Amino acid sequence: MAIQVLTTKFRSLFSQSIIFGNIIIELQDLNKFSLPLQNGLSNEFEQTLNVETDHLDLKNMPISILERSMPESMSSISAQLISFDTNAINNKDQNNNKEITLGSLISPLKESNGICACAAKENHQTEEEVEKVERDKVTVWRRLLDTLKWTTKVCYVLCPPIPSLMIRKAAFHPPKHCHYYFLIGGKADNRQHFCDAKRARESTDLTICLPHLLLPKFKNSDVVEQLLRIEVRLITSANDDTLVALYVRCEKSYQCKKSAPYVILFAQPNSSDVGSCMLTDPNLVDIADFLQCDLMAFDYSGFGLSTGTPTEKSVYQNMETVYHYLIEEMRAQPNEIILIGFSMGTAVAIHLASREKVPLSQSFIRENVAGLVLIAPFTSLLRVLRRKPDSKRTCCLDQFSSIDKVSKVLCRTLICHGVKDVIVSINHSVVLQKRLPNATKPFYLDEATHQGIYCERKMWDRVQQFLFHELDNSRKWNGPVKTRRAFIDYNF
Protein backbone atom coordinates (compact mmCIF):
# COMPACT_ATOMS: atom_id res chain seq x y z
CA MET A 1 0.00 0.00 0.00
CA ALA A 2 1.34 3.41 -0.91
CA ILE A 3 1.22 6.28 1.55
CA GLN A 4 1.96 9.88 0.69
CA VAL A 5 4.16 11.64 3.21
CA LEU A 6 4.27 15.43 3.33
CA THR A 7 7.86 16.53 3.58
CA THR A 8 8.02 20.28 3.08
CA LYS A 9 6.54 23.21 1.23
CA PHE A 10 9.94 24.06 -0.20
CA ARG A 11 11.91 21.06 -1.35
CA SER A 12 14.98 23.19 -1.98
CA LEU A 13 15.46 23.51 1.79
CA PHE A 14 16.54 19.86 2.00
CA SER A 15 19.88 18.70 0.70
CA GLN A 16 19.91 14.96 1.52
CA SER A 17 17.77 11.90 0.68
CA ILE A 18 17.96 8.71 2.73
CA ILE A 19 17.33 5.47 0.81
CA PHE A 20 16.37 2.33 2.76
CA GLY A 21 15.04 -0.44 0.59
CA ASN A 22 12.08 1.00 -1.28
CA ILE A 23 11.72 3.87 1.22
CA ILE A 24 12.75 7.35 0.12
CA ILE A 25 12.54 9.93 2.88
CA GLU A 26 13.79 13.36 1.92
CA LEU A 27 14.43 15.01 5.27
CA GLN A 28 17.59 16.90 6.17
CA ASP A 29 16.99 17.11 9.90
CA LEU A 30 13.91 15.67 11.58
CA ASN A 31 14.76 17.58 14.75
CA LYS A 32 14.03 20.81 12.90
CA PHE A 33 11.05 19.53 10.93
CA SER A 34 7.42 19.17 11.98
CA LEU A 35 4.03 19.25 10.30
CA PRO A 36 1.49 22.01 10.92
CA LEU A 37 -1.59 20.68 12.69
CA GLN A 38 -4.40 20.31 10.16
CA ASN A 39 -8.13 19.89 10.73
CA GLY A 40 -9.34 16.33 10.35
CA LEU A 41 -6.31 14.47 11.73
CA SER A 42 -6.99 11.44 13.89
CA ASN A 43 -6.64 11.31 17.67
CA GLU A 44 -3.49 9.23 17.33
CA PHE A 45 -1.78 12.20 15.69
CA GLU A 46 -2.71 14.34 18.65
CA GLN A 47 -0.55 12.15 20.87
CA THR A 48 2.55 13.47 19.08
CA LEU A 49 1.35 17.05 19.11
CA ASN A 50 3.84 19.56 20.51
CA VAL A 51 1.57 21.72 22.66
CA GLU A 52 3.96 24.67 22.67
CA THR A 53 4.26 24.99 18.91
CA ASP A 54 1.01 23.42 17.68
CA HIS A 55 3.07 21.23 15.36
CA LEU A 56 3.39 17.47 14.95
CA ASP A 57 6.76 16.00 15.88
CA LEU A 58 7.65 13.79 12.92
CA LYS A 59 10.84 12.53 14.52
CA ASN A 60 8.86 10.65 17.14
CA MET A 61 5.96 9.81 14.80
CA PRO A 62 5.31 6.02 14.73
CA ILE A 63 5.15 4.62 11.21
CA SER A 64 1.98 2.71 12.13
CA ILE A 65 0.15 5.91 13.11
CA LEU A 66 1.40 7.62 9.99
CA GLU A 67 0.12 4.73 7.87
CA ARG A 68 -3.37 4.64 9.39
CA SER A 69 -4.01 8.28 9.99
CA MET A 70 -2.53 10.33 7.13
CA PRO A 71 -5.58 12.04 5.58
CA GLU A 72 -5.90 12.40 1.85
CA SER A 73 -6.64 16.09 2.35
CA MET A 74 -2.99 16.65 3.24
CA SER A 75 -2.10 16.33 -0.41
CA SER A 76 -3.97 19.56 -1.10
CA ILE A 77 -1.29 21.58 0.69
CA SER A 78 1.16 23.22 -1.68
CA ALA A 79 4.16 20.97 -1.12
CA GLN A 80 6.37 18.27 -2.56
CA LEU A 81 4.98 14.77 -1.81
CA ILE A 82 7.19 11.71 -1.61
CA SER A 83 5.80 8.15 -1.94
CA PHE A 84 7.08 4.97 -0.35
CA ASP A 85 5.93 1.35 -0.11
CA THR A 86 5.10 0.24 3.44
CA ASN A 87 5.70 -3.41 2.52
CA ALA A 88 9.42 -2.67 2.64
CA ILE A 89 9.39 -2.31 6.43
CA ASN A 90 7.72 -3.87 9.44
CA ASN A 91 5.88 -1.54 11.74
CA LYS A 92 7.21 -3.38 14.80
CA ASP A 93 10.84 -3.94 15.67
CA GLN A 94 11.07 -7.74 15.91
CA ASN A 95 13.94 -7.62 18.42
CA ASN A 96 12.64 -5.27 21.08
CA ASN A 97 8.97 -4.99 20.13
CA LYS A 98 9.25 -1.20 20.04
CA GLU A 99 7.32 1.06 17.73
CA ILE A 100 9.39 2.17 14.75
CA THR A 101 9.41 5.92 14.19
CA LEU A 102 10.66 8.04 11.30
CA GLY A 103 13.47 9.26 13.51
CA SER A 104 14.58 5.73 14.39
CA LEU A 105 14.70 4.87 10.69
CA ILE A 106 16.71 7.85 9.57
CA SER A 107 19.14 8.49 12.45
CA PRO A 108 21.02 5.15 12.16
CA LEU A 109 21.24 5.55 8.42
CA LYS A 110 22.83 8.99 8.75
CA GLU A 111 25.50 7.57 11.09
CA SER A 112 26.16 4.28 9.26
CA ASN A 113 28.62 5.69 6.74
CA GLY A 114 27.48 3.27 4.08
CA ILE A 115 27.29 0.01 6.15
CA CYS A 116 23.56 0.04 5.49
CA ALA A 117 22.29 0.39 1.96
CA CYS A 118 22.09 4.17 2.00
CA ALA A 119 23.05 6.86 -0.44
CA ALA A 120 23.11 10.61 -0.43
CA LYS A 121 22.21 12.98 -3.20
CA GLU A 122 24.61 15.77 -4.10
CA ASN A 123 24.22 18.87 -2.00
CA HIS A 124 22.13 21.37 -3.87
CA GLN A 125 23.23 24.75 -2.60
CA THR A 126 20.67 27.44 -2.81
CA GLU A 127 21.35 30.68 -4.63
CA GLU A 128 21.80 32.45 -1.30
CA GLU A 129 24.45 29.98 -0.22
CA VAL A 130 26.31 30.38 -3.51
CA GLU A 131 26.18 34.15 -3.22
CA LYS A 132 27.42 33.95 0.37
CA VAL A 133 30.37 31.82 -0.71
CA GLU A 134 31.22 34.29 -3.48
CA ARG A 135 30.95 37.22 -1.07
CA ASP A 136 33.25 35.45 1.36
CA LYS A 137 35.82 34.92 -1.40
CA VAL A 138 35.70 38.59 -2.37
CA THR A 139 36.02 39.61 1.28
CA VAL A 140 39.09 37.40 1.73
CA TRP A 141 40.77 38.88 -1.35
CA ARG A 142 39.97 42.41 -0.27
CA ARG A 143 41.43 41.81 3.16
CA LEU A 144 44.53 40.29 1.60
CA LEU A 145 44.99 43.23 -0.77
CA ASP A 146 44.41 45.72 2.05
CA THR A 147 47.00 43.93 4.16
CA LEU A 148 49.53 44.03 1.33
CA LYS A 149 48.78 47.69 0.69
CA TRP A 150 49.27 48.71 4.30
CA THR A 151 52.38 46.53 4.61
CA THR A 152 53.86 48.31 1.60
CA LYS A 153 53.05 51.71 3.09
CA VAL A 154 54.63 50.80 6.42
CA CYS A 155 57.80 49.58 4.70
CA TYR A 156 57.93 52.78 2.64
CA VAL A 157 57.65 54.94 5.76
CA LEU A 158 60.11 52.98 7.90
CA CYS A 159 62.88 52.62 5.31
CA PRO A 160 65.38 54.11 5.81
CA PRO A 161 64.82 54.43 9.58
CA ILE A 162 65.72 58.11 9.79
CA PRO A 163 63.20 59.95 12.01
CA SER A 164 62.97 63.11 9.90
CA LEU A 165 62.44 61.13 6.69
CA MET A 166 59.95 58.77 8.34
CA ILE A 167 57.80 61.64 9.59
CA ARG A 168 57.94 63.40 6.21
CA LYS A 169 56.79 60.25 4.42
CA ALA A 170 53.98 59.74 6.90
CA ALA A 171 52.86 63.36 6.71
CA PHE A 172 52.86 64.07 2.97
CA HIS A 173 51.06 62.18 0.23
CA PRO A 174 51.20 64.20 -3.00
CA PRO A 175 48.87 63.01 -5.79
CA LYS A 176 50.30 61.42 -8.90
CA HIS A 177 52.27 63.96 -10.90
CA CYS A 178 50.34 65.56 -13.76
CA HIS A 179 47.34 63.33 -13.06
CA TYR A 180 44.67 65.95 -12.37
CA TYR A 181 45.93 68.85 -14.47
CA PHE A 182 48.64 70.27 -16.68
CA LEU A 183 49.32 73.73 -18.08
CA ILE A 184 49.04 75.03 -21.62
CA GLY A 185 50.84 78.17 -22.72
CA GLY A 186 52.32 80.04 -25.65
CA LYS A 187 50.93 81.90 -28.60
CA ALA A 188 47.93 80.68 -30.54
CA ASP A 189 50.04 79.22 -33.35
CA ASN A 190 52.52 77.56 -30.98
CA ARG A 191 50.68 76.24 -27.93
CA GLN A 192 52.60 73.87 -25.66
CA HIS A 193 51.66 71.78 -22.66
CA PHE A 194 53.74 71.76 -19.50
CA CYS A 195 54.00 69.24 -16.68
CA ASP A 196 56.53 71.26 -14.72
CA ALA A 197 56.02 74.73 -13.28
CA LYS A 198 59.64 75.76 -13.77
CA ARG A 199 59.52 75.06 -17.52
CA ALA A 200 56.18 76.83 -17.77
CA ARG A 201 57.74 80.09 -16.52
CA GLU A 202 59.17 80.62 -19.98
CA SER A 203 55.69 80.69 -21.49
CA THR A 204 52.93 83.30 -21.54
CA ASP A 205 49.14 83.14 -21.43
CA LEU A 206 49.09 80.06 -19.22
CA THR A 207 45.82 78.21 -18.76
CA ILE A 208 44.98 75.14 -16.73
CA CYS A 209 43.78 71.97 -18.49
CA LEU A 210 41.79 69.29 -16.64
CA PRO A 211 41.84 65.98 -18.59
CA HIS A 212 39.20 64.48 -16.31
CA LEU A 213 36.62 66.79 -17.89
CA LEU A 214 36.60 64.37 -20.84
CA LEU A 215 35.06 61.67 -18.65
CA PRO A 216 31.31 61.00 -19.10
CA LYS A 217 30.43 62.10 -15.56
CA PHE A 218 31.64 65.64 -16.37
CA LYS A 219 29.72 65.80 -19.65
CA ASN A 220 27.20 68.34 -18.39
CA SER A 221 29.57 70.07 -15.98
CA ASP A 222 29.92 73.85 -16.01
CA VAL A 223 33.60 73.66 -14.99
CA VAL A 224 34.70 74.58 -18.52
CA GLU A 225 32.90 77.92 -18.26
CA GLN A 226 34.28 78.43 -14.76
CA LEU A 227 37.83 78.09 -16.06
CA LEU A 228 37.38 81.42 -17.85
CA ARG A 229 37.45 83.14 -14.47
CA ILE A 230 40.69 81.49 -13.34
CA GLU A 231 44.13 83.02 -13.75
CA VAL A 232 47.24 80.86 -13.48
CA ARG A 233 50.09 82.43 -11.51
CA LEU A 234 53.60 81.03 -11.09
CA ILE A 235 55.20 82.21 -7.85
CA THR A 236 58.79 81.69 -6.71
CA SER A 237 59.10 80.74 -3.05
CA ALA A 238 61.84 81.69 -0.60
CA ASN A 239 63.61 78.36 -1.15
CA ASP A 240 63.51 78.89 -4.95
CA ASP A 241 60.65 76.49 -5.63
CA THR A 242 58.19 77.44 -8.37
CA LEU A 243 54.61 77.23 -7.12
CA VAL A 244 51.47 76.93 -9.23
CA ALA A 245 48.70 79.20 -7.96
CA LEU A 246 45.17 79.83 -9.21
CA TYR A 247 43.45 83.16 -8.72
CA VAL A 248 39.66 82.84 -8.95
CA ARG A 249 37.35 85.78 -9.51
CA CYS A 250 33.92 85.17 -8.06
CA GLU A 251 30.93 85.60 -10.36
CA LYS A 252 29.79 88.78 -8.64
CA SER A 253 33.23 90.32 -8.96
CA TYR A 254 33.35 89.30 -12.61
CA GLN A 255 29.93 90.79 -13.40
CA CYS A 256 30.32 93.96 -11.33
CA LYS A 257 33.80 94.55 -12.76
CA LYS A 258 35.26 95.32 -9.38
CA SER A 259 37.29 93.51 -6.77
CA ALA A 260 35.50 91.57 -4.07
CA PRO A 261 35.72 93.03 -0.53
CA TYR A 262 37.66 89.97 0.61
CA VAL A 263 40.06 87.53 -0.99
CA ILE A 264 40.33 84.00 0.41
CA LEU A 265 43.75 82.41 0.75
CA PHE A 266 42.95 78.70 0.65
CA ALA A 267 45.31 76.09 2.15
CA GLN A 268 44.37 72.73 0.70
CA PRO A 269 44.49 69.31 2.39
CA ASN A 270 46.93 66.47 1.89
CA SER A 271 46.77 64.18 -1.17
CA SER A 272 45.37 66.92 -3.42
CA ASP A 273 46.39 69.67 -5.81
CA VAL A 274 44.65 72.59 -7.49
CA GLY A 275 43.51 70.29 -10.29
CA SER A 276 41.72 67.88 -7.97
CA CYS A 277 40.25 70.85 -6.08
CA MET A 278 38.57 71.88 -9.34
CA LEU A 279 36.92 68.46 -9.67
CA THR A 280 35.37 68.27 -6.21
CA ASP A 281 31.90 69.35 -5.21
CA PRO A 282 32.18 72.21 -4.41
CA ASN A 283 35.21 73.21 -6.44
CA LEU A 284 37.29 76.35 -5.95
CA VAL A 285 35.07 78.49 -8.19
CA ASP A 286 31.92 77.25 -6.43
CA ILE A 287 33.38 78.29 -3.08
CA ALA A 288 34.35 81.73 -4.38
CA ASP A 289 30.87 82.27 -5.87
CA PHE A 290 29.03 81.04 -2.78
CA LEU A 291 31.06 83.16 -0.37
CA GLN A 292 31.19 86.12 -2.81
CA CYS A 293 34.94 86.43 -2.40
CA ASP A 294 37.87 86.19 -4.77
CA LEU A 295 40.08 83.21 -3.98
CA MET A 296 43.72 82.23 -4.25
CA ALA A 297 44.72 78.55 -4.06
CA PHE A 298 48.17 77.07 -4.63
CA ASP A 299 50.10 73.81 -4.69
CA TYR A 300 52.65 73.13 -1.98
CA SER A 301 56.23 72.29 -2.99
CA GLY A 302 56.22 68.80 -4.52
CA PHE A 303 52.44 68.83 -5.03
CA GLY A 304 50.85 69.09 -8.46
CA LEU A 305 53.21 70.85 -10.86
CA SER A 306 55.01 72.83 -8.15
CA THR A 307 58.70 72.03 -7.89
CA GLY A 308 60.61 71.05 -4.75
CA THR A 309 60.09 68.57 -1.93
CA PRO A 310 57.31 68.83 0.65
CA THR A 311 58.42 69.40 4.23
CA GLU A 312 56.84 71.15 7.18
CA LYS A 313 59.16 74.10 6.73
CA SER A 314 58.59 74.33 2.97
CA VAL A 315 54.77 74.37 3.17
CA TYR A 316 54.95 77.12 5.79
CA GLN A 317 57.22 79.09 3.47
CA ASN A 318 54.83 78.44 0.59
CA MET A 319 51.93 79.96 2.53
CA GLU A 320 53.99 83.01 3.49
CA THR A 321 55.15 83.44 -0.11
CA VAL A 322 51.63 83.40 -1.54
CA TYR A 323 50.45 85.79 1.19
CA HIS A 324 53.29 88.15 0.31
CA TYR A 325 52.33 87.85 -3.38
CA LEU A 326 48.74 88.88 -2.62
CA ILE A 327 49.94 91.99 -0.81
CA GLU A 328 52.79 93.06 -3.06
CA GLU A 329 51.64 91.95 -6.50
CA MET A 330 47.85 91.88 -6.18
CA ARG A 331 47.79 94.92 -3.87
CA ALA A 332 45.47 93.33 -1.35
CA GLN A 333 45.40 94.73 2.16
CA PRO A 334 46.05 92.31 5.07
CA ASN A 335 42.62 93.08 6.57
CA GLU A 336 41.03 92.01 3.28
CA ILE A 337 42.48 88.48 3.42
CA ILE A 338 40.56 85.55 4.93
CA LEU A 339 42.48 82.34 5.59
CA ILE A 340 40.67 79.03 5.05
CA GLY A 341 42.39 75.72 5.74
CA PHE A 342 41.15 72.16 5.38
CA SER A 343 42.76 69.21 7.20
CA MET A 344 46.54 69.62 6.77
CA GLY A 345 45.85 73.12 5.45
CA THR A 346 44.54 74.14 8.88
CA ALA A 347 48.04 73.78 10.35
CA VAL A 348 49.44 75.92 7.53
CA ALA A 349 46.75 78.59 8.03
CA ILE A 350 47.23 78.63 11.81
CA HIS A 351 50.98 79.04 11.34
CA LEU A 352 50.48 82.11 9.14
CA ALA A 353 47.79 83.64 11.36
CA SER A 354 49.97 83.20 14.46
CA ARG A 355 53.01 84.93 12.95
CA GLU A 356 53.64 88.47 14.09
CA LYS A 357 54.85 89.29 10.61
CA VAL A 358 55.97 87.48 7.48
CA PRO A 359 59.73 87.73 6.81
CA LEU A 360 59.08 88.65 3.17
CA SER A 361 56.73 91.45 4.11
CA GLN A 362 56.53 94.23 6.65
CA SER A 363 52.80 93.57 7.08
CA PHE A 364 51.82 92.47 10.55
CA ILE A 365 49.81 89.27 10.16
CA ARG A 366 48.57 88.49 13.63
CA GLU A 367 46.52 91.63 14.13
CA ASN A 368 45.45 92.43 10.59
CA VAL A 369 44.16 89.22 8.97
CA ALA A 370 40.38 89.55 8.52
CA GLY A 371 39.41 86.06 9.65
CA LEU A 372 40.31 82.38 9.86
CA VAL A 373 38.21 79.30 9.01
CA LEU A 374 39.48 75.88 10.10
CA ILE A 375 37.82 72.79 8.57
CA ALA A 376 38.64 69.52 10.38
CA PRO A 377 41.73 70.87 12.19
CA PHE A 378 44.11 68.82 14.34
CA THR A 379 46.37 69.65 17.26
CA SER A 380 49.53 68.01 15.85
CA LEU A 381 50.58 65.09 13.66
CA LEU A 382 51.77 62.76 16.43
CA ARG A 383 48.72 63.58 18.53
CA VAL A 384 46.57 62.35 15.64
CA LEU A 385 48.58 59.13 15.30
CA ARG A 386 48.59 58.50 19.07
CA ARG A 387 44.91 59.54 19.38
CA LYS A 388 45.73 61.89 22.24
CA PRO A 389 44.64 65.36 21.08
CA ASP A 390 45.03 66.97 24.50
CA SER A 391 48.53 65.69 25.25
CA LYS A 392 50.36 68.49 27.09
CA ARG A 393 53.88 67.79 25.87
CA THR A 394 54.98 68.12 22.25
CA CYS A 395 57.57 65.62 21.07
CA CYS A 396 60.68 66.99 19.38
CA LEU A 397 59.84 64.85 16.32
CA ASP A 398 56.28 66.12 16.11
CA GLN A 399 55.13 68.23 13.16
CA PHE A 400 52.32 70.70 12.46
CA SER A 401 51.93 71.43 16.15
CA SER A 402 48.98 73.82 15.92
CA ILE A 403 48.22 73.40 19.61
CA ASP A 404 51.36 75.40 20.46
CA LYS A 405 50.51 78.26 18.06
CA VAL A 406 46.75 78.67 18.20
CA SER A 407 46.81 80.86 21.31
CA LYS A 408 48.65 83.51 19.27
CA VAL A 409 45.87 83.76 16.66
CA LEU A 410 44.03 87.01 17.40
CA CYS A 411 41.69 87.22 14.39
CA ARG A 412 38.09 86.01 14.47
CA THR A 413 38.12 82.23 13.97
CA LEU A 414 35.51 79.64 13.03
CA ILE A 415 36.08 75.91 13.53
CA CYS A 416 34.06 73.31 11.58
CA HIS A 417 34.34 69.58 12.27
CA GLY A 418 32.43 66.35 11.60
CA VAL A 419 31.29 64.33 14.59
CA LYS A 420 31.80 61.07 12.64
CA ASP A 421 35.38 61.97 11.73
CA VAL A 422 37.42 58.82 12.47
CA ILE A 423 40.67 60.15 10.97
CA VAL A 424 40.92 63.31 13.06
CA SER A 425 38.77 63.11 16.16
CA ILE A 426 36.46 66.02 16.89
CA ASN A 427 38.29 66.28 20.23
CA HIS A 428 41.12 68.02 18.36
CA SER A 429 38.75 70.87 17.51
CA VAL A 430 37.47 70.98 21.08
CA VAL A 431 41.04 71.42 22.38
CA LEU A 432 41.86 74.13 19.82
CA GLN A 433 38.56 75.93 20.44
CA LYS A 434 39.41 76.34 24.12
CA ARG A 435 42.79 77.90 23.30
CA LEU A 436 41.63 80.37 20.65
CA PRO A 437 41.44 83.94 22.05
CA ASN A 438 38.87 85.16 19.52
CA ALA A 439 36.85 82.13 18.46
CA THR A 440 33.23 82.23 17.39
CA LYS A 441 30.82 79.39 18.18
CA PRO A 442 32.14 76.22 16.51
CA PHE A 443 30.10 74.24 14.02
CA TYR A 444 30.01 70.49 14.66
CA LEU A 445 28.10 68.49 12.05
CA ASP A 446 26.66 65.22 13.36
CA GLU A 447 26.62 63.20 10.14
CA ALA A 448 29.89 64.48 8.63
CA THR A 449 33.15 62.54 8.24
CA HIS A 450 36.67 63.86 7.70
CA GLN A 451 36.45 63.97 3.92
CA GLY A 452 32.69 64.38 3.79
CA ILE A 453 32.44 67.63 5.73
CA TYR A 454 34.08 69.51 2.85
CA CYS A 455 31.10 68.57 0.64
CA GLU A 456 28.41 69.37 3.21
CA ARG A 457 26.16 72.29 2.26
CA LYS A 458 25.35 72.92 5.94
CA MET A 459 29.01 73.52 6.66
CA TRP A 460 29.39 76.04 3.85
CA ASP A 461 26.18 77.75 4.96
CA ARG A 462 27.81 78.30 8.33
CA VAL A 463 30.99 79.64 6.71
CA GLN A 464 28.90 82.01 4.59
CA GLN A 465 27.07 83.19 7.70
CA PHE A 466 30.43 83.80 9.38
CA LEU A 467 31.67 85.91 6.47
CA PHE A 468 28.44 87.81 5.86
CA HIS A 469 27.45 88.62 9.44
CA GLU A 470 30.60 88.53 11.55
CA LEU A 471 32.98 89.88 8.91
CA ASP A 472 30.39 92.10 7.13
CA ASN A 473 31.18 90.78 3.66
CA SER A 474 27.67 91.42 2.28
CA ARG A 475 27.59 95.02 3.52
CA LYS A 476 31.02 95.82 2.11
CA TRP A 477 29.83 94.94 -1.38
CA ASN A 478 27.76 98.14 -1.29
CA GLY A 479 30.86 100.26 -0.88
CA PRO A 480 32.74 102.12 -3.63
CA VAL A 481 34.42 100.33 -6.53
CA LYS A 482 37.79 99.05 -5.36
CA THR A 483 40.95 99.33 -7.40
CA ARG A 484 43.29 97.82 -4.85
CA ARG A 485 44.44 94.87 -7.01
CA ALA A 486 46.45 95.06 -10.20
CA PHE A 487 45.03 92.28 -12.36
CA ILE A 488 47.04 90.95 -15.23
CA ASP A 489 44.91 90.87 -18.39
CA TYR A 490 41.86 91.74 -16.31
CA ASN A 491 39.66 92.29 -19.36
CA PHE A 492 36.57 94.12 -18.10
C-alpha positions, 0 to 999 in steps of 0.5 A: 500500500502506498502512503503519501508523506508530506515533507516540506513546502519548499523542497529546496530547503533539504539537501539529503535523501535517505534510501532504505530499501524501497523507502525514500525519505527526503528530510535533512533534519527531523529535529528541525522539521514538523508538520502544521496541525491540520483539521481532520487528523486522527486522535493518534496524531494528537498524541505526538502534538507539541503543545507549545508549537502546535506542530506534529513532531515527525521525529517521534511519529510512529510509522503505524500511526502515519500509515493509518491516519494520514488524511488524503486532504494533506495532499492539497497543501502546496508541497512536494509529496514523496511516496514509499511502499510500506511493505518494505518495512515492518511496523514493529521492531522484531527484536525489542517490540518497540514502535518504529518511528521516522526518527529511528529509521533515519538516524542510524542511516545517517551515522552508518557511513554506508554500512547500510544500503544508504546513499546521499544525493549531491548537496544542492546549494541554494542561490543564497548559499552560492552568493554567500560563498562568493561574497566570502571569497571577495572579502578574503581577497579584499582583506589580503589586498588591504593587508599588502597595501598597508604593509607596503606603506609601512615599509615605505615609511620605515625605510630608511629608519631616519626619524625626519624622513619617516615623519615626512613620508607619513605626513605628505602624500602628493597626488600622482604627478600631472594626473589631475591637471597640466598647463598650456601656454604660448601663442595661438600658433605655438601652444605647448603643454607643461607638466613642470612649473619651472619650464612653464615660466618661460611661457605666456598666457598660461591656462589650466587643463583638466583631462578628467573633464573628458570623462562622461560624468563631467559631460554636463559640468559647467567647470569649462565655463568656470575656467574662464574666471581662473588666472594661473600664476607662477610664484617663486618661493623663498627656497627657490621652488616654483609654485602653481597658484590659481586666482579665482574671480567670483561671479559677482566680482566678474559681473560687477567689474570690481574687486571683491571686498575679501580675498580668500587664501585657501590652504588645501588638504593632503593628497590633493592639488589645485587640479583635484580641487577643481573636480570636487563638489564644491570646487574652488570656483563654487566656493568663491561664488558662494562666499562672494569672495575672490580666492587664491589657491596654490600647490605646496612644494612637490604637489601638483606641478610645483617644484621642490620637496614637501616638508613642514618648513617648505609648506609654511614658506609656501603659505607666506610666499603666496600671502606676500604675493597677494599683498605686493603683486595683487595689492590686497590689504592684510585686513582684506584676506581671509584664511581658510584651511582644510585638514593639513591646510589648517596647520598651515593657516594657523601658522600664518595667522599666528606669525607676528609678521611674514619675513618677506613682508613688513605687514603684521599678520597676527593683528590684521588678517580679517578672519580664519576658518578651520575645517577639520583641524588637528592639534599636531601630527603625532597627537593624531597618530597617538589619538591623544589630542590633549597631550600636554607635551609636544615631542621633538619629532612632532610636526604641524603642532597647531596646539602650540601656536593657536593661542597667538591667533588674534583674528576672528576664527571659526572651527568646523568639524564632523562628529563622525570623523574617524581620521581626526577626532572632533576632540582636536577641535574641542582642544583648539577651540578652548585655546583660541582667544577670539573664536566664534561658536564652533560648528560640529556636524553630526553626520559628517566625516573627515572627507565628507564635511568639505562637501556638506552644504550645511558647513558652507552655509555656516561659513557664509554666515560667518563671512556675511554677518561677523565679517560684514562681507555682504555690507562691504559689497555696497561700498565704492568700486575698489581698485586695490588689485592690479590684475594681469589681463583683467579684461573688463 
